[in-house]
Amino acid sequence: MNASNVHITDPHMMGGWFAPFANRKYCLLFFWIMVVSAVMLVLHVGTALYKIVSSGGKLYAISNPMFWTLTIMQSINYFTNRLLYSMCLNSV
């Protein structure tokens, strides 16, 4: 390929390096990651509720810092993938 014929600013040249995907089928990746993240978040909250109920309603059952770290991570993961899926759908 001759370098003098390549225009990086043209999104149709060389596959559009910085352009969004031209097909919505690529958005399914973010959709499935979002679904898995939502399921993991629900399971995590369900586990927390189970620990609280099995300990007789005591909240100290989930006072572990690792539990709260995982809860925040799962929430951010779900929100981020939901945002990326919405952005992907609206860009195509």
PAZAPA-4460 file (N, C-alpha, C; in steps of 0.05 Angstrom, whole numbers, plus 32768, in hexadecimal, padded with zeros to 4 digits):
% residues 92
    n_x    n_y    n_z   ca_x   ca_y   ca_z    c_x    c_y    c_z   seq   type   mol
   8011   7FE9   8000   8000   8000   8000   8012   8019   8000     1      M     A
   800B   802B   7FEF   801B   8043   7FED   8012   8057   8003     2      N     A
   8025   8062   8012   801F   8074   8028   8013   808F   801E     3      A     A
   8019   8096   8006   800E   80B0   7FFC   7FF1   80AE   7FF6     4      S     A
   7FE6   8096   7FF3   7FC9   8093   7FED   7FB8   808F   8006     5      N     A
   7FC4   808E   801E   7FB6   8088   8036   7FAF   80A3   8044     6      V     A
   7F96   80A7   804A   7F8E   80BF   8059   7F82   80B5   8073     7      H     A
   7F90   80BA   8089   7F87   80B0   80A3   7F6E   80BE   80AC     8      I     A
   7F69   80D6   80A4   7F51   80E5   80AD   7F38   80DB   809F     9      T     A
   7F3A   80CC   8089   7F23   80C2   807B   7F1A   80A8   8089    10      D     A
   7F02   80A7   8094   7EFA   808F   80A3   7EF5   8077   8091    11      P     A
   7EF3   807A   8078   7EEE   8064   8066   7F07   8057   805B    12      H     A
   7F1E   8064   8060   7F37   8059   8057   7F42   8046   806D    13      M     A
   7F4E   8031   8065   7F5C   801E   8077   7F4A   8013   808D    14      M     A
   7F30   8010   8087   7F1E   8003   809A   7F14   8016   80AF    15      G     A
   7F1A   802F   80AD   7F10   8042   80C1   7F1B   803D   80DD    16      G     A
   7F34   8041   80E2   7F41   803A   80FB   7F33   8046   8113    17      W     A
   7F2A   805F   8111   7F1F   806D   8128   7F01   8071   8125    18      F     A
   7EF5   8064   8112   7ED8   8066   810D   7ECA   8050   811D    19      A     A
   7EB1   8054   8124   7EA2   803F   8132   7E9D   8028   811F    20      P     A
   7E97   8011   812A   7E90   7FFA   811A   7E78   8000   8109    21      F     A
   7E77   7FF5   80F1   7E61   7FFB   80DE   7E49   7FE8   80E1    22      A     A
   7E4A   7FD6   80F4   7E35   7FC2   80F7   7E2E   7FBF   8114    23      N     A
   7E15   7FBB   811A   7E0C   7FB8   8136   7E13   7F9D   8142    24      R     A
   7E1C   7F8A   8132   7E22   7F70   813D   7E39   7F71   8151    25      K     A
   7E4A   7F86   814E   7E60   7F89   8161   7E57   7F92   817C    26      Y     A
   7E3F   7F9E   817E   7E34   7FA7   8197   7E2C   7F8F   81A9    27      C     A
   7E28   7F78   819D   7E20   7F61   81AD   7E35   7F59   81C2    28      L     A
   7E4E   7F5F   81BC   7E63   7F59   81D0   7E5D   7F68   81EA    29      L     A
   7E57   7F82   81E8   7E52   7F92   8200   7E38   7F88   820D    30      F     A
   7E24   7F80   81FC   7E0B   7F76   8207   7E0F   7F5D   8219    31      F     A
   7E1F   7F4A   820E   7E22   7F31   821E   7E34   7F36   8236    32      W     A
   7E47   7F47   8234   7E57   7F4E   824C   7E46   7F5C   8261    33      I     A
   7E33   7F6D   8257   7E21   7F7A   8269   7E0E   7F66   8277    34      M     A
   7E05   7F52   8268   7DF3   7F3E   8274   7E02   7F2E   8289    35      V     A
   7E1A   7F26   8283   7E2A   7F16   8296   7E30   7F27   82AF    36      V     A
   7E36   7F41   82AB   7E3B   7F52   82C2   7E22   7F55   82D3    37      S     A
   7E0B   7F58   82C6   7DF2   7F5A   82D5   7DEC   7F41   82E5    38      A     A
   7DF1   7F2A   82D9   7DEC   7F11   82E7   7DFF   7F0E   82FF    39      V     A
   7E18   7F15   82FB   7E2C   7F14   8310   7E25   7F27   8327    40      M     A
   7E1B   7F3F   8320   7E13   7F52   8335   7DFB   7F48   8345    41      L     A
   7DE8   7F3C   8337   7DD0   7F31   8345   7DD9   7F19   8357    42      V     A
   7DEB   7F08   834E   7DF4   7EF2   835E   7E03   7EFD   8377    43      L     A
   7E13   7F12   8373   7E22   7F1D   8389   7E0F   7F29   839E    44      H     A
   7DFB   7F38   8395   7DE8   7F43   83A8   7DD8   7F2D   83B5    45      V     A
   7DD1   7F18   83A6   7DC3   7F01   83B1   7DD3   7EF3   83C7    46      G     A
   7DED   7EF1   83C2   7DFF   7EE5   83D6   7DFF   7EF6   83EF    47      T     A
   7E00   7F10   83EC   7E00   7F22   8403   7DE6   7F1F   8413    48      A     A
   7DD0   7F1E   8405   7DB6   7F1B   8413   7DB5   7F00   8421    49      L     A
   7DC0   7EEB   8415   7DC0   7ED1   8422   7DD1   7ED1   843B    50      Y     A
   7DE8   7EDF   843A   7DF9   7EE1   8452   7DEC   7EF0   8468    51      K     A
   7DDD   7F05   8461   7DCF   7F15   8476   7DB9   7F04   8482    52      I     A
   7DA9   7EF6   8472   7D93   7EE6   847C   7D9D   7ECF   848D    53      V     A
   7DB3   7EC1   8483   7DBD   7EAA   8492   7DCB   7EB1   84AC    54      S     A
   7DD3   7ECA   84AE   7DDF   7ED2   84C8   7DCB   7EDF   84DB    55      S     A
   7DB2   7EDD   84D5   7D9D   7EE7   84E7   7D98   7F04   84E4    56      G     A
   7D9D   7F0F   84CC   7D98   7F2C   84C7   7DAE   7F3E   84CF    57      G     A
   7DC5   7F34   84D6   7DDB   7F44   84DE   7DEA   7F4E   84C5    58      K     A
   7DEF   7F69   84C5   7DFD   7F74   84AE   7E1B   7F70   84AF    59      L     A
   7E25   7F67   84C5   7E42   7F62   84C6   7E4B   7F4B   84B4    60      Y     A
   7E37   7F3C   84AA   7E3E   7F25   8498   7E4A   7F2F   847E    61      A     A
   7E44   7F48   8477   7E4E   7F53   845E   7E61   7F6B   8463    62      I     A
   7E6D   7F6B   847A   7E7E   7F82   8481   7E9A   7F7F   8477    63      S     A
   7E9F   7F6A   8468   7EBA   7F65   845C   7EC0   7F7A   8447    64      N     A
   7ED7   7F87   8447   7EDE   7F9B   8432   7EDF   7F8E   8416    65      P     A
   7EE7   7F75   8415   7EE8   7F67   83FB   7ECC   7F65   83EF    66      M     A
   7EB8   7F61   83FF   7E9D   7F60   83F5   7E95   7F7A   83E8    67      F     A
   7E9A   7F90   83F6   7E93   7FAA   83EB   7EA3   7FB2   83D3    68      W     A
   7EBC   7FA9   83D2   7ECD   7FAE   83BA   7EC1   7F9F   83A2    69      T     A
   7EB9   7F86   83A6   7EAE   7F77   8390   7E93   7F82   8388    70      L     A
   7E83   7F8C   839B   7E69   7F98   8394   7E6D   7FB1   8382    71      T     A
   7E80   7FC2   838A   7E86   7FDA   837A   7E90   7FD2   835F    72      I     A
   7EA2   7FBF   835E   7EAD   7FB6   8344   7E98   7FAB   8332    73      M     A
   7E86   7F9B   833C   7E70   7F8F   832C   7E5D   7FA5   8322    74      Q     A
   7E58   7FB9   8333   7E46   7FCF   832B   7E53   7FDF   8315    75      S     A
   7E6C   7FE6   8318   7E7A   7FF6   8303   7E7C   7FE6   82E9    76      I     A
   7E81   7FCC   82EB   7E83   7FBB   82D3   7E69   7FBB   82C4    77      N     A
   7E53   7FB7   82D3   7E39   7FB7   82C6   7E33   7FD2   82B9    78      Y     A
   7E37   7FE8   82C8   7E31   8002   82BD   7E42   8009   82A5    79      F     A
   7E5B   8002   82A6   7E6D   8008   828F   7E65   7FF9   8276    80      T     A
   7E5F   7FE0   8279   7E57   7FD0   8261   7E3B   7FD9   8257    81      N     A
   7E2A   7FE1   8269   7E10   7FEB   8260   7E14   8005   8250    82      R     A
   7E26   8016   825A   7E2C   802F   824C   7E39   802A   8231    83      L     A
   7E4C   8018   8230   7E59   8011   8216   7E45   8006   8202    84      L     A
   7E33   7FF5   820C   7E1F   7FE9   81FA   7E0D   8000   81EF    85      Y     A
   7E04   8012   8200   7DF3   8028   81F6   7E02   803A   81E3    86      S     A
   7E1B   803F   81E8   7E2B   8050   81D6   7E2F   8042   81BC    87      M     A
   7E33   8028   81BC   7E37   8019   81A4   7E1E   8019   8192    88      C     A
   7E07   8015   819F   7DEE   8015   818F   7DE8   8030   8183    89      L     A
   7DEE   8045   8192   7DE8   8060   8188   7DFD   806B   8175    90      N     A
   7E14   805E   8173   7E28   8068   8160   7E26   805B   8144    91      S     A
   7E17   8045   8143   7E15   8037   8129   7DFB   8040   811B    92      V     A
***
